[in-house]
Amino acid sequence: MMRSQKKDIKREAIDSYLNSFINYERYKYFPKKVNLNDYKNFLEKIGNPQNKLSKSILIAGTNGKGSTAAILSSILSEGVYNVGLFTSPHLFSYRERIKINGQNITKRAFSQVINTLKPFLDEPYQKLHRTFFEVLTTVAFVHFEREKTDLNILEVGLGGRKDATNVVNPLISVITSVGFDHTRTLGRSLSEIAREKCGIIRKGGVVVSSIQHKNAMRVIEHTVRKREALLYTTERYIKVKPRTIEEKGIKFSYRDEEYFSPLRGRFQLKNLSTALLAIEILKKKGFTIAKRAVQKGLQKCVWDGRFDVVEKNPLIVLDGAHNPSAMREMVNSLVEIYPHKKIVVIFSCLSSKDKKAMALILERVADKIILTRINSERRAELSDLRKVFRKKVFITDTIISAVKLSRNLSDNDTLILITGSIYLVAEAYEALNL
């Protein structure tokens, strides 16, 4: 790529520059029509950095793809490899989305990549058609290429088939649990949603799948046969046996060895199984991954915003569950670990989410419910949230006032759960000064 002859953007101006591009993450609904070929044409103009990358693992799915990506990155970073990780969305800074060996891309490195891309991004056509997510994806490609990563783990942003990450040729395509989310964009049935996820499967490729609903698995198996790919399912190829599931994490056995992960909740067993199966396939493909790297990587893996116990008195748990299947599994895990706690829920979500289904799940376990607003254009309004709850609810305008009220409603036997959106969780971290 050519260096810009124009004035470079200063680091402090990067935020406003990124926000000058189309950002579907701020829209109520994601668009149904996305032209991936147009993004590919842009990549060709800048020298196709995605084709210069080392091997990549591409991860799609409704729930668990971020956790699975984090587990893989943590394990592989403990070995001899330089490992790139691209995930979304972020909690505090867009730089969280791009990591190497667990470390965020620096402000300086981010600025350098943006200034390299700027002459191309500033072309009138690109300025109108490139998106915030595409720009960040491109920054990841260029950064990983420059830093000579040995392996890259890329989390799909939305769906799979038309996602910007789907321009790479993955060594392994991973599909985590498929459920109902973004139904307006991806489809109203599990089969339709699974079909979009299966867009990351390549002809003759290797596929790893988490345990799935039969309708989703039927689509995955059909796509694998059609594309003459190899399918490895966690149900058939791996056995992870839980020993204890507690507040401090999960102890489990795998291949006659004992392991520990600080990730909380029984639902994380699915993600651990999926990641470990991908590790087994990497070994078969010649990657050197020692047992000690697996043990240390699992012990060190942290994924903020997912069943995160941030305070003990009162007990406060943050979780970004934002669809019914994720909410159900998280709540079941919460009750399993804290069976005698009274639960005060602070809830809000984006307007496009299945508010009613999540409300029903929360009402089964909540002693008290506090509704609040998210500081986002995509937020659900309080009037709409109130309609889906049958129980009496408390109403607050901000997460700060919601947290204050929850403390007043709590005693030593109370657990405060803040959930419904990763955006709400991000605001909660700030409100709690974390």
Secondary structure as UniProt FT lines:
FT   HELIX           11..13
FT   HELIX           14..18
FT   TURN            19..20
FT   HELIX           24..26
FT   HELIX           36..45
FT   TURN            46..47
FT   HELIX           49..51
FT   STRAND          55..60
FT   HELIX           65..77
FT   TURN            78..80
FT   STRAND          83..86
FT   HELIX           94..97
FT   STRAND          98..100
FT   TURN            101..102
FT   STRAND          103..104
FT   HELIX           107..121
FT   HELIX           124..129
FT   HELIX           132..146
FT   TURN            147..148
FT   STRAND          151..155
FT   TURN            161..162
FT   HELIX           164..167
FT   STRAND          172..175
FT   HELIX           183..186
FT   HELIX           190..197
FT   HELIX           198..200
FT   TURN            203..204
FT   STRAND          206..209
FT   HELIX           214..226
FT   TURN            227..228
FT   STRAND          230..233
FT   HELIX           234..237
FT   STRAND          240..246
FT   TURN            247..248
FT   STRAND          249..254
FT   TURN            255..256
FT   STRAND          257..261
FT   TURN            266..267
FT   HELIX           268..284
FT   TURN            285..286
FT   HELIX           291..300
FT   TURN            304..305
FT   STRAND          308..312
FT   TURN            313..314
FT   STRAND          315..319
FT   HELIX           324..337
FT   TURN            339..340
FT   STRAND          342..347
FT   TURN            351..352
FT   HELIX           355..363
FT   TURN            364..365
FT   STRAND          366..371
FT   TURN            377..378
FT   HELIX           382..388
FT   STRAND          394..395
FT   HELIX           399..408
FT   TURN            412..413
FT   STRAND          414..419
FT   HELIX           422..431
FT   TURN            432..433
//
